[in-house]
Amino acid sequence: MSSPLFPPTPPDEGNVPSVSHVSEDAGVSGQASAADGQGSPPPPATTAFNCPPPSGAELNGPPPTAPEDEQSPDDESYTTVYESPQPLATLEARDVTAWFGDHMVLDQVSLTMHAGRVTSLIGPSGCGKSTFLRILNRMHQLVPGAAMAGEVLLDGVDIYHPSQRLTQARRDIGMVFQKPNPFPAMSIYDNVVAGLKLTGIKLGRNDKDDLVKECLVKAGLWQEVRGRLRQPGGALSGGQQQRLCIARSLAVRPRVLLMDEPCSALDPTSTRVIEETMADLVREVTIVIVTHNMQQAQRVSQQCAFFLAAQGQPGYIVEYGPTEAMFDNPQDPRTSDYVHGRFG
């Protein structure tokens, strides 16, 4: 029996989009921002991403043995995301260099994003911040002609190692894009659980209902949509759509959440709600955010990294440290000039 708060899915709802649709949507929403200028071609040690996206079988996992609503904890194919909480994760980039074709956009970037903290990435447009963010969960490889060198370690394990599955990296390291990208014709309820099928997770109806409520509560959206969960996600306001995307990311239990200018298109009230949501979420997930809003970086982050790209050169990190020190007592004069608005 379904909970009264969650009426059964109508026959024409609940269809998860194809893998190709999800990949295209993700790629467009996280469009690369490359540094100006040319770099040297990738050396032989780079990882080039010239292969097509993974097959549907890899992303979807083994096919279910019974319709979703017939699954129970006794079914062999039944799995659950209600597992014991994992320790907060540390994400570390080591000597990351990136190219689009022969155009170098990042040069040996190393950065530790500490567990249970918000790390903000700041810097002028074109210095490679968004490219770096997408490298952190392997979305860089969706771009034709992209290549990278270096390592990205999640609690010491390189997510680019051949033994690591792409689907696991995307589950562990979630992404929220600059432009809200809910599936517009899909209901609010089905938007939240869309990622479950793509990661091979099967849940019974009651557990799915509980998960939807939990994620919407964490995203600060539950009270606003609890009475219209079967209405299209595309009918929500821009700020609500962004929080719906956060809820969708949380549904697969990520250990790290990447946010690419999540408030740049939102009004001040929606921005405040998103920032309050981040302050609550950081207790259980490590957050990395790209922002051009210096006040936002000061409000939400505990660590800050300043990226810069000189004309004709790839992006790199000028300075990194506690946010308060970066703004009040920066060690590099370029950092001081940028955070105080003298350029950029």
C-alpha positions in Angstrom: 0.0 0.0 0.0 1.3 3.5 -0.9 1.4 6.2 1.7 -1.5 8.7 1.3 1.1 11.4 0.7 2.4 9.6 -2.3 -0.4 8.5 -4.7 0.5 5.8 -7.2 2.4 6.8 -10.3 0.0 7.5 -13.2 0.7 5.2 -16.3 2.3 8.0 -18.3 4.7 9.1 -15.6 7.8 7.7 -14.0 9.7 6.9 -17.1 13.4 7.6 -16.6 14.9 9.4 -19.6 17.4 7.5 -21.8 21.1 7.5 -20.9 21.9 9.6 -23.9 19.4 12.3 -22.8 20.9 12.5 -19.3 24.4 12.7 -20.7 23.5 15.5 -23.2 21.7 17.4 -20.5 24.6 17.2 -18.2 27.1 18.2 -20.8 25.2 21.3 -21.9 24.5 22.5 -18.4 28.1 22.2 -17.4 29.6 23.8 -20.5 33.4 24.1 -20.3 35.0 27.5 -19.6 38.4 27.3 -21.0 41.4 29.5 -20.4 42.4 31.8 -23.3 45.4 30.8 -25.3 47.1 27.7 -26.6 49.0 25.1 -24.6 51.2 22.2 -25.7 49.5 19.0 -27.0 48.8 16.3 -24.4 51.8 14.2 -23.5 51.5 10.4 -23.9 50.7 9.9 -20.2 47.3 11.7 -20.5 43.9 10.1 -20.4 42.1 10.9 -23.7 38.4 10.6 -23.8 37.7 9.7 -27.4 35.5 6.7 -26.7 31.7 7.0 -26.8 29.7 7.3 -23.5 29.2 4.1 -21.5 26.5 1.8 -22.7 23.1 1.8 -21.2 23.8 -1.6 -19.6 26.8 -0.2 -17.7 24.9 2.8 -16.5 21.6 1.0 -15.7 23.2 -2.1 -14.1 21.5 -5.5 -14.4 17.9 -5.5 -15.5 15.3 -6.0 -12.8 13.7 -9.3 -12.4 10.3 -7.8 -11.6 8.5 -4.5 -11.9 9.6 -1.9 -9.4 6.4 -1.9 -7.4 6.7 -5.7 -7.0 10.2 -5.6 -5.5 10.5 -6.6 -1.9 13.5 -7.0 0.5 13.3 -10.8 -0.2 14.0 -10.4 -3.9 17.6 -11.1 -4.9 17.8 -8.0 -7.1 16.5 -5.7 -4.3 19.1 -3.2 -3.1 18.7 -0.2 -0.9 20.4 3.1 -0.4 19.5 3.0 3.3 22.9 1.9 4.3 25.0 2.8 7.3 26.3 6.4 7.0 29.8 6.6 5.5 32.5 8.7 7.0 32.8 12.2 5.5 35.0 12.1 2.4 38.1 14.0 1.4 38.6 14.7 -2.3 42.1 15.5 -3.6 43.3 16.6 -7.0 47.0 15.9 -7.8 48.8 17.6 -10.7 45.6 17.8 -12.8 46.3 19.1 -16.3 43.5 19.4 -18.9 43.1 20.0 -22.6 40.4 20.4 -25.2 42.2 19.1 -28.3 45.6 20.9 -28.2 44.2 23.7 -26.1 45.5 23.5 -22.5 43.0 24.9 -20.0 44.5 23.7 -16.7 48.2 23.3 -15.7 49.1 20.9 -12.8 46.4 21.9 -10.4 46.7 20.3 -7.0 44.0 20.9 -4.3 42.7 19.1 -1.2 39.0 19.5 -0.5 38.7 18.5 3.1 35.9 16.3 4.5 32.9 18.0 5.9 33.8 21.4 4.6 32.7 23.7 1.9 35.5 24.6 -0.5 34.9 27.6 -2.8 36.6 28.0 -6.2 36.9 31.7 -7.2 38.6 33.5 -10.0 37.7 35.4 -13.2 35.9 33.8 -16.1 38.0 31.6 -18.4 40.5 30.4 -15.8 39.3 26.8 -15.8 37.2 26.6 -12.6 34.2 24.8 -14.1 36.5 22.5 -16.1 38.3 21.5 -12.9 35.0 20.9 -11.2 33.8 18.6 -13.9 37.1 16.7 -13.8 36.3 15.9 -10.2 33.5 13.5 -11.2 34.6 12.5 -14.7 32.2 14.7 -16.6 35.2 16.2 -18.5 35.3 13.0 -20.5 31.9 13.8 -22.1 33.5 16.6 -24.1 34.7 15.5 -27.5 38.5 15.8 -27.8 39.0 16.3 -24.0 42.0 14.9 -22.3 43.5 15.1 -18.8 46.6 14.1 -16.8 46.9 13.7 -13.0 44.8 12.0 -10.3 41.6 12.7 -8.5 41.5 10.8 -5.2 38.4 10.1 -3.2 39.6 9.0 0.2 42.9 7.9 -1.4 41.4 6.0 -4.3 41.9 7.4 -7.8 38.5 7.6 -9.5 40.2 7.5 -12.9 41.9 4.2 -12.2 40.8 1.5 -14.7 39.4 -0.6 -11.8 36.9 2.2 -10.8 33.5 2.2 -12.4 32.2 5.4 -13.9 28.7 4.9 -12.4 30.3 4.6 -8.9 32.3 7.8 -9.4 29.1 9.7 -10.4 27.2 8.2 -7.5 29.9 9.1 -4.9 30.5 12.6 -6.4 27.2 14.4 -7.4 26.8 17.5 -9.5 24.5 20.5 -9.4 24.8 22.8 -12.4 24.6 26.6 -13.0 21.2 26.3 -14.7 18.6 24.3 -13.0 18.0 21.2 -15.1 15.1 19.1 -13.8 13.4 16.8 -16.2 10.5 19.3 -17.1 7.8 16.8 -18.0 8.6 14.4 -15.1 6.9 14.8 -11.8 8.6 16.3 -8.8 8.5 12.8 -7.2 10.0 11.1 -10.2 12.7 13.8 -10.6 14.0 13.0 -7.1 14.2 9.2 -7.8 15.4 9.5 -11.4 19.0 8.7 -10.4 18.1 5.4 -8.7 17.5 3.5 -12.0 20.7 4.9 -13.6 22.8 3.6 -10.7 21.0 0.2 -10.6 19.3 0.8 -7.2 15.9 -0.9 -6.6 13.7 0.3 -3.8 10.2 -0.8 -2.6 7.4 1.7 -2.8 7.4 2.7 0.9 11.2 3.1 1.0 11.1 5.2 -2.2 8.4 7.4 -0.6 10.5 7.9 2.5 13.6 8.7 0.4 11.7 11.3 -1.6 10.5 13.1 1.5 14.0 12.9 3.2 15.7 14.4 0.1 13.2 17.2 -0.3 13.5 18.0 3.4 17.3 18.2 3.1 17.0 20.4 0.0 14.6 22.8 1.9 11.8 22.1 -0.6 9.4 19.7 1.2 7.1 22.2 2.8 6.6 23.9 -0.5 5.8 20.9 -2.7 4.4 18.2 -0.3 0.9 18.6 -1.7 1.9 18.5 -5.4 4.5 15.8 -5.8 2.8 14.5 -9.0 3.0 17.8 -10.7 5.7 18.5 -13.3 9.1 19.6 -12.0 9.3 22.1 -14.8 6.4 24.1 -13.3 8.4 25.1 -10.2 10.2 28.5 -9.9 13.9 28.7 -10.7 14.9 28.6 -7.1 12.7 25.6 -6.5 14.0 23.8 -9.5 17.5 24.2 -8.3 16.6 22.8 -4.9 14.8 19.9 -6.7 18.1 19.2 -8.6 19.9 19.2 -5.2 17.3 16.7 -3.9 17.8 14.5 -7.0 21.6 14.5 -6.4 21.1 13.5 -2.7 18.9 10.5 -3.5 21.9 8.3 -4.5 23.7 9.2 -1.3 26.8 11.1 -2.7 29.8 11.6 -0.5 30.8 14.8 -2.3 28.5 17.4 -3.9 29.9 19.7 -6.6 28.0 22.9 -7.3 28.8 25.0 -10.4 27.5 28.6 -9.7 24.2 27.2 -8.4 22.8 30.6 -7.5 24.0 32.7 -10.4 20.5 32.8 -12.1 18.5 33.1 -8.8 16.9 36.0 -7.0 18.4 37.0 -3.5 15.6 35.1 -1.6 16.2 31.8 -3.5 20.0 32.3 -3.1 19.6 32.7 0.7 17.6 29.4 0.8 20.2 27.5 -1.2 23.0 28.8 1.0 21.1 27.7 4.1 20.6 24.3 2.5 24.4 24.1 1.9 25.1 24.9 5.6 22.9 22.0 6.6 24.2 19.5 4.1 27.8 20.0 4.8 27.3 18.0 8.0 27.0 14.9 5.9 28.5 15.6 2.5 31.7 17.5 1.4 30.8 20.4 -0.9 32.8 22.1 -3.6 31.3 25.3 -5.1 32.3 27.5 -8.0 31.1 31.1 -7.5 31.8 34.5 -8.9 30.1 36.1 -5.9 32.8 37.0 -3.4 30.3 37.6 -0.6 28.8 34.2 -1.2 32.2 32.6 -1.0 32.8 34.3 2.4 29.3 33.3 3.7 29.3 29.6 2.7 32.8 28.3 2.5 35.5 27.4 5.0 38.3 26.8 2.4 38.9 28.9 -0.7 41.0 28.5 -3.8 41.8 31.3 -6.2 42.2 30.4 -9.9 43.8 32.6 -12.4 44.8 32.4 -16.1 47.3 34.9 -17.6 46.6 35.9 -21.2 47.5 33.0 -23.5 48.2 30.6 -20.6 46.2 27.8 -18.9 44.6 28.2 -15.5 46.3 27.4 -12.2 45.8 28.0 -8.5 47.4 31.2 -7.2 46.5 30.7 -3.5 44.5 28.4 -1.3 43.7 28.4 2.4 41.0 29.2 5.0 38.4 31.5 3.5 38.8 34.1 6.3 42.5 34.4 5.7 42.1 34.5 1.9 39.9 37.6 2.2 41.3 39.3 5.2 45.1 38.6 4.9 45.9 37.1 1.4 49.5 36.2 0.8 49.6 37.1 -2.9 48.8 40.6 -4.1 46.8 39.2 -7.0 44.5 37.5 -4.6 44.0 40.7 -2.7 43.2 42.6 -5.9 40.7 40.1 -7.0 38.7 39.6 -3.7 38.6 43.3 -3.2 37.2 43.9 -6.7 40.2 45.6 -8.3 40.0 43.3 -11.4 37.9 40.4 -12.6 
